Amino acid sequence: MQYAQVLINLPFDKKYTYSFSTDMRPEKGDRVIVPFGKKNRKGIIINVQKELPDGVDAEKIKNIEKLYPEYFRLTEFQFEIARRIWRYYLSSYSQALFTVAGAFKPVRIKKKKLTSNPYTPFLLNKEQESCVREFNESDNNIFLLHGVTGSGKTEVYFELISQVLKNKKQILFLLPEISLTPQLLKRFCDRFGEDICVFNSSLSNGERNYAFKAFKDGKVRILLGTRSAVFLPAQDLGLIIIDEEHENTFKQQDTPCYDARMIANWRVELEEVRLVMGSATPRMESFYKARRNIIKLLSLEKRADNRKMPEVNTVTMGETDKVSKNISRRLYNSINESLQRREQVLIFINRRGYSSFVMCQACNEVIRCINCNISLNYHKKLDRLLCHYCGYTKRLPEACGECGEPELKLIGSGTEKLEDELSKLFPEKNIFRVDKDTSSKKDFYFDFFEKMKQRKIDILIGTQMIGKGFDFPYVTLSSVLCADFILDFPDFRSAERTMQLLIQVAGRSGRGIEGKVIIQSYAPDHYAVESAVRHSYQYFYEKEIESRKIMRFPPFISLVRLILRAKDKRNLFSSSREIVRILKESLPAKDILGPAEAPISYIKGRHRFNILLKLSSNRKKYYKVIRNILENNYKGVDIKIDVDPVDMF
């Protein structure tokens, strides 16, 4: 008789023992379905042995219900990545292992159909050639490719990929958003043929299984994927590329809160591969390392083919004439000019729905979510109020629930209201909206990309999805509405996020035809806005880095955020104070901030407190204290650990 020790995806680490039928040949790393309580659960085998472990009752042993196909078996590389996640991100080993393993269903493999067109060779300019040469001559294995928007970073990627393919090695290319897949996939297929696969959550289970197996077996050389693709095993990996490396979407928000950029760094060490991270607006941490020669900096300071950067103008809201709620007279005139020339316009607004909240004009009561400390957004198409955090929804009432007066007013704007305004201002033009509400349909982004390419869209409006990496040659005007909204967030990265957003959206304009940018702002003199006007990331960096140093924030120090959540606020408050007391017994008081209510203090029926640790010395010392706290039982309180957090919400 043989037995398998199995881990279940739980916040604690306990091995469960199962037997298996004689026709099964399970090994370490195999995925299984096992009976667990009253249900069947997914498990991963971590050991197979002939003898029953000590203390296990043979009569209570249950059989493994199902064994996944052999190609799903975890490799030693994946086990090592899981151990590092467990140690670094302070999760349970089970949570780390299941994160690395990924969510797969053992269904029939299905290959996604790809097409390619004849490729026109592209000659690198001098700056691009210099980047490739420095890459080849460097002893470093980690690179930051910093280039202005439209500088041709993708062509540098392609040249490096070509070199790796000549050595018969594989390439893992990571994107921050599924929305960027259609554009890049077409360019990849045209350049490298169909020796490529895609891996993201928009695929069917069969398509995901094909990509996993083909890349693991070395049958495809290039894999194009989003964050979780960083865990996929390869036959012979040679290069990892992370495009738009500044994007927060590379950071997982659920436990374990891993960062795909960190995982990629570990793969460099474990598999002896090279890593290139590219962005026009890199993270402060990445640029700081490049400045200190910890990683190698590759620079592209001009747009490809010497195209001009778009002229950037600011409009001070509150002091300007407007033609509608969100459109200034100056922006309206510029839109008109572009449309008369049959060019395309891109407008960014960072909120979906029709209005931000509903308020009673009689008593000033705001309609809020019953589960979250947040106002409900009105969605006109649904004719409902919706919480963007928990999904709670209700009809728009006819009168105020507090005072009974019928004087309810829709306040604030989202993509739906902007779409309405533009439809009235430009009734004969094709207006297309891209946000979470419109993009849920399978292949939405492929259809959207084709419409933009064929110029069937005149005005493109959307949220952050449209400000990332798109290359539309006929967009000659891009605009950001309420550009400084992020600056008011209680987060030390607010200025950095504002700068990144503005430079990225501005960079969508003038890629084929000379373009311009209009930024509508209430704080046009802020250095984050000014950096976009100047097209200068360095201008922002020099201003921001001094502030970070004085305030002891990254890149000068590492952070760990403890998010405490509970239904009972009084219990949460007392538990958080007790945790801070324990922390101060072992750690310097200056390194402990909090406890304090989170900026959004109540989500999905639970109150939220933050405790922030600044790791000023040995990381192991801080981790030991945190592990001890996690082992304590704070009844009714859930503790989430976020190492190297990207936000404070």
KEGU-999479 format. One line per field, with one value per residue (C-alpha): y, x, z. Coordinates in steps of 0.1 Angstrom, whole numbers, plus 5000, padded with zeros to 4 digits. Example, Ala and Ser with C-alpha at 12.3 -4.5 7.8 and 13.67 -1.06 7.14 Angstrom:
<atoms>
c2 <- [4955_4989]
c1 <- [5123_5137]
c3 <- [5078_5071]
</atoms>
This chain:
<atoms>
c2 <- [5000_5035_5068_5104_5134_5162_5200_5217_5255_5268_5297_5272_5243_5209_5177_5153_5117_5098_5064_5057_5029_5005_5019_5054_5063_5096_5115_5146_5176_5159_5177_5157_5159_5146_5143_5170_5172_5171_5183_5174_5198_5204_5192_5189_5159_5168_5133_5097_5070_5034_5037_5054_5086_5084_5093_5088_5064_5039_5034_5071_5073_5082_5076_5101_5108_5120_5124_5153_5145_5142_5174_5194_5180_5208_5210_5215_5251_5257_5242_5265_5296_5286_5283_5318_5333_5316_5331_5366_5373_5357_5335_5298_5274_5259_5293_5299_5265_5268_5303_5290_5260_5282_5274_5247_5223_5190_5195_5188_5208_5234_5254_5291_5299_5325_5342_5361_5385_5392_5411_5443_5444_5473_5489_5500_5536_5545_5547_5513_5497_5512_5495_5461_5465_5475_5445_5421_5435_5438_5414_5423_5400_5426_5456_5487_5499_5535_5551_5580_5570_5561_5555_5520_5499_5470_5469_5466_5438_5421_5423_5407_5380_5372_5367_5344_5323_5318_5301_5279_5293_5305_5339_5349_5383_5398_5424_5444_5441_5416_5447_5450_5414_5419_5446_5429_5394_5407_5422_5391_5368_5390_5391_5355_5335_5312_5298_5316_5311_5334_5329_5350_5347_5355_5321_5290_5262_5242_5271_5278_5241_5242_5272_5257_5223_5237_5262_5236_5210_5236_5232_5270_5294_5326_5330_5363_5365_5386_5385_5348_5337_5344_5310_5289_5264_5264_5238_5262_5298_5324_5358_5374_5408_5429_5456_5487_5475_5504_5491_5481_5452_5431_5431_5405_5419_5386_5365_5358_5394_5386_5408_5393_5416_5400_5365_5374_5385_5351_5333_5352_5337_5302_5296_5318_5339_5376_5401_5433_5457_5484_5517_5553_5559_5533_5527_5549_5518_5505_5538_5543_5508_5517_5550_5531_5505_5477_5470_5481_5512_5512_5546_5558_5595_5603_5589_5565_5581_5614_5620_5650_5645_5659_5695_5693_5721_5724_5739_5752_5740_5764_5793_5783_5784_5750_5736_5708_5694_5678_5694_5728_5751_5746_5708_5710_5731_5707_5677_5694_5702_5666_5652_5675_5661_5626_5619_5600_5614_5596_5609_5595_5597_5575_5565_5542_5546_5578_5597_5593_5595_5605_5632_5646_5684_5689_5672_5664_5627_5606_5571_5546_5509_5488_5467_5493_5528_5541_5560_5541_5550_5555_5534_5549_5519_5496_5523_5512_5522_5500_5495_5491_5473_5445_5446_5455_5471_5488_5509_5546_5556_5582_5600_5604_5575_5600_5629_5616_5646_5637_5662_5637_5649_5630_5644_5637_5621_5587_5572_5569_5606_5616_5593_5611_5646_5638_5621_5654_5675_5653_5634_5621_5607_5571_5572_5540_5534_5511_5502_5473_5475_5472_5449_5417_5400_5374_5389_5424_5437_5420_5437_5470_5470_5462_5490_5515_5502_5505_5540_5530_5548_5586_5593_5567_5572_5550_5544_5533_5505_5530_5547_5517_5510_5513_5524_5540_5561_5582_5594_5631_5643_5628_5643_5636_5650_5659_5650_5656_5635_5610_5637_5639_5602_5596_5576_5585_5572_5596_5620_5591_5576_5610_5615_5580_5583_5617_5608_5575_5590_5619_5593_5579_5610_5618_5584_5586_5621_5652_5654_5673_5667_5687_5681_5695_5701_5719_5719_5725_5738_5705_5689_5657_5676_5697_5666_5655_5690_5687_5650_5645_5616_5627_5661_5642_5618_5645_5663_5632_5613_5639_5638_5600_5602_5627_5608_5573_5557_5534_5531_5540_5516_5485_5484_5458_5466_5447_5450_5440_5433_5424_5428_5442_5475_5476_5442_5453_5484_5466_5438_5463_5481_5448_5440_5474_5468_5435_5451_5478_5453_5440_5468_5505_5527_5549_5520_5514_5536_5530_5515_5538_5533_5525_5552_5531_5519_5495_5470_5439_5441_5444_5473_5478_5491_5496_5491_5500_5488_5504_5478_5499_5469_5432_5419_5386_5404_5420_5389_5368_5392_5392_5354_5353_5377_5355_5325_5342_5339_5372_5360_5376_5395_5386_5397_5402_5408_5429_5430_5459_5473_5494_5513_5521_5514]
c1 <- [5000_5012_5001_5002_5006_4985_4983_4949_4947_4943_4958_4976_5000_4988_4995_4966_4972_4953_4955_4951_4940_4965_4959_4971_5008_5009_5042_5053_5038_5007_4974_4945_4909_4904_4874_4878_4850_4817_4831_4858_4888_4918_4951_4988_5008_5040_5052_5044_5055_5050_5044_5015_5027_5029_4997_4974_4945_4944_4907_4901_4922_4902_4911_4922_4892_4910_4945_4952_4971_5009_5017_5001_5027_5046_5083_5111_5114_5078_5083_5113_5093_5065_5090_5104_5068_5061_5092_5091_5054_5045_5017_5011_5031_4998_4987_5020_5021_4985_4993_5023_5003_4975_4939_4935_4908_4917_4897_4905_4934_4924_4949_4940_4941_4967_4973_5003_5009_5040_5065_5082_5117_5123_5157_5167_5178_5210_5195_5179_5211_5229_5205_5209_5247_5248_5225_5249_5280_5268_5276_5244_5213_5186_5179_5156_5147_5136_5123_5099_5065_5067_5105_5103_5109_5090_5114_5143_5124_5120_5156_5165_5139_5154_5188_5173_5154_5187_5200_5169_5157_5123_5109_5083_5067_5046_5019_5001_4966_4947_4936_4971_4971_4955_4979_5010_4999_4995_5029_5045_5028_5038_5074_5079_5051_5029_5056_5038_5010_4989_4981_4956_4922_4902_4910_4889_4902_4913_4932_4950_4959_4974_4995_5007_5017_5032_5055_5064_5073_5092_5068_5063_5092_5073_5046_5026_5008_4996_5008_5002_5021_5053_5049_5047_5075_5096_5117_5147_5139_5164_5147_5119_5105_5081_5065_5050_5068_5054_5019_5003_4985_5018_5011_4986_4961_4949_4971_4998_5003_5032_5047_5054_5084_5100_5092_5109_5140_5140_5137_5168_5187_5172_5173_5202_5180_5180_5153_5143_5118_5105_5086_5084_5075_5093_5087_5109_5124_5135_5150_5168_5184_5194_5209_5230_5241_5224_5205_5216_5199_5191_5178_5157_5154_5137_5107_5114_5119_5125_5088_5079_5065_5030_5025_5010_4987_4969_4935_4928_4893_4873_4888_4878_4847_4830_4807_4794_4800_4833_4845_4862_4858_4895_4891_4859_4876_4906_4883_4865_4897_4909_4876_4874_4908_4893_4917_4910_4906_4913_4898_4906_4884_4891_4856_4831_4793_4773_4777_4800_4772_4736_4729_4697_4696_4674_4695_4728_4725_4746_4733_4759_4766_4752_4784_4810_4819_4816_4790_4770_4777_4748_4749_4724_4723_4714_4693_4707_4731_4762_4790_4823_4839_4814_4789_4759_4732_4698_4674_4676_4650_4624_4630_4657_4657_4666_4643_4618_4623_4624_4652_4679_4708_4733_4768_4801_4809_4819_4825_4787_4780_4810_4797_4763_4779_4801_4771_4752_4782_4792_4760_4773_4806_4813_4820_4834_4836_4861_4857_4849_4812_4817_4847_4835_4825_4851_4873_4861_4897_4904_4872_4880_4916_4904_4878_4905_4929_4902_4893_4857_4860_4862_4863_4876_4868_4876_4893_4929_4925_4931_4961_4985_5007_4983_4998_4971_4987_4956_4951_4962_4945_4945_4931_4929_4898_4903_4940_4949_4922_4949_4969_4943_4946_4963_4992_5028_5028_5000_5023_5041_5008_4996_5028_5027_4991_4995_5027_5012_4979_4998_5020_4990_4989_5010_5024_5017_5006_5017_4995_4987_4975_4951_4952_4922_4934_4928_4965_4984_5015_5021_5054_5036_5015_5045_5066_5039_5040_5077_5076_5103_5103_5136_5121_5096_5122_5145_5117_5102_5133_5143_5109_5110_5144_5133_5101_5118_5097_5107_5132_5151_5133_5110_5074_5051_5014_4992_4955_4932_4896_4867_4829_4831_4848_4854_4871_4891_4903_4914_4931_4950_4963_4974_4993_5010_5020_5036_5054_5068_5082_5106_5109_5118_5087_5097_5093_5056_5028_4993_4970_4947_4915_4921_4912_4883_4874_4846_4844_4822_4808_4841_4859_4895_4926_4961_4994_5025_5060_5092_5119_5150_5172_5174_5142_5143_5139_5106_5094_5099_5077_5050_5050_5045_5015_5000_5002_4981_4944_4927_4891_4870_4899_4915_4951_4963_5000_5011_5049_5061_5025_5017_4988_4975_4938]
c3 <- [5000_4992_5005_4991_5013_4999_5005_5002_4994_5030_5050_5072_5063_5071_5051_5045_5038_5011_4995_4958_4935_4919_4884_4896_4895_4913_4919_4938_4921_4907_4910_4924_4934_4969_4993_5020_5046_5027_4994_4969_4968_4946_4961_4952_4961_4980_4988_4980_5005_5012_5049_5067_5085_5123_5140_5110_5115_5086_5089_5082_5051_5020_4983_4958_4935_4904_4891_4867_4834_4838_4820_4848_4873_4891_4884_4910_4896_4906_4941_4946_4935_4959_4988_4980_4979_5012_5028_5012_5010_5044_5032_5040_5019_5006_4994_4977_4960_4946_4933_4914_4902_4888_4882_4855_4846_4831_4799_4763_4749_4723_4702_4697_4660_4650_4616_4603_4574_4554_4575_4563_4578_4601_4604_4639_4644_4661_4696_4692_4678_4708_4732_4715_4715_4752_4760_4742_4757_4793_4821_4838_4835_4844_4823_4824_4789_4794_4763_4757_4743_4706_4708_4694_4725_4708_4679_4705_4721_4687_4679_4713_4708_4674_4690_4716_4690_4670_4702_4702_4736_4747_4755_4781_4773_4801_4796_4822_4806_4785_4764_4749_4736_4702_4691_4702_4691_4656_4655_4671_4645_4616_4628_4641_4625_4645_4669_4698_4723_4745_4782_4801_4818_4786_4771_4774_4797_4767_4752_4786_4788_4753_4761_4794_4779_4747_4765_4792_4765_4744_4714_4712_4716_4726_4752_4755_4788_4818_4854_4863_4832_4851_4868_4837_4834_4802_4785_4779_4789_4776_4780_4800_4789_4811_4791_4808_4840_4860_4860_4893_4877_4880_4917_4930_4955_4971_4994_4986_4974_4950_4924_4890_4886_4917_4905_4872_4891_4909_4876_4864_4893_4891_4853_4843_4820_4812_4821_4803_4819_4796_4803_4794_4831_4851_4888_4911_4925_4891_4879_4912_4908_4873_4884_4909_4883_4902_4870_4835_4820_4783_4770_4740_4743_4709_4691_4663_4628_4646_4650_4671_4706_4708_4721_4756_4768_4802_4808_4843_4852_4873_4853_4818_4795_4791_4765_4787_4822_4813_4780_4780_4751_4742_4742_4721_4694_4693_4690_4661_4643_4645_4634_4604_4593_4597_4625_4658_4693_4726_4759_4793_4824_4854_4864_4849_4851_4847_4879_4909_4936_4942_4969_4983_4978_5008_5035_5017_5024_4999_4990_5001_4998_5026_5026_5020_5032_4997_4976_4950_4914_4890_4858_4833_4809_4838_4855_4888_4915_4918_4942_4924_4954_4963_4934_4955_4934_4939_4919_4920_4946_4939_4972_4999_5024_5052_5048_5022_4999_4961_4954_4944_4922_4902_4909_4893_4860_4845_4811_4805_4811_4789_4762_4764_4763_4733_4714_4717_4708_4678_4669_4635_4648_4660_4697_4714_4751_4768_4804_4827_4818_4780_4778_4794_4761_4748_4721_4729_4726_4693_4679_4694_4681_4645_4646_4657_4631_4603_4616_4623_4657_4657_4694_4719_4755_4785_4818_4825_4799_4770_4785_4783_4754_4725_4692_4670_4642_4635_4670_4669_4700_4735_4766_4803_4822_4858_4856_4892_4909_4921_4938_4966_4974_5009_4993_4990_4954_4943_4925_4908_4896_4883_4863_4848_4838_4822_4803_4791_4779_4763_4745_4726_4705_4674_4667_4630_4624_4644_4674_4706_4741_4763_4801_4820_4856_4888_4897_4864_4883_4902_4891_4882_4856_4846_4839_4813_4797_4794_4783_4810_4834_4847_4857_4879_4893_4905_4923_4938_4949_4974_4991_4993_5009_5036_5043_5044_5016_4988_4971_5003_5025_5021_5034_5048_5052_5076_5066_5095_5087_5110_5113_5148_5147_5185_5183_5153_5172_5203_5183_5161_5192_5207_5175_5175_5212_5203_5173_5195_5219_5193_5166_5166_5172_5143_5119_5129_5115_5128_5135_5115_5096_5059_5035_5025_5060_5053_5024_5019_5054_5072_5088_5078_5097_5084_5101_5081_5088_5075_5073_5083_5092_5088_5070_5089_5123_5111_5094_5126_5146_5118_5117_5155_5152_5124_5146_5173_5172_5171_5171_5144_5129_5095_5089_5053_5047_5017_5013_4991_4987_4956_4973_5008_5002]
</atoms>
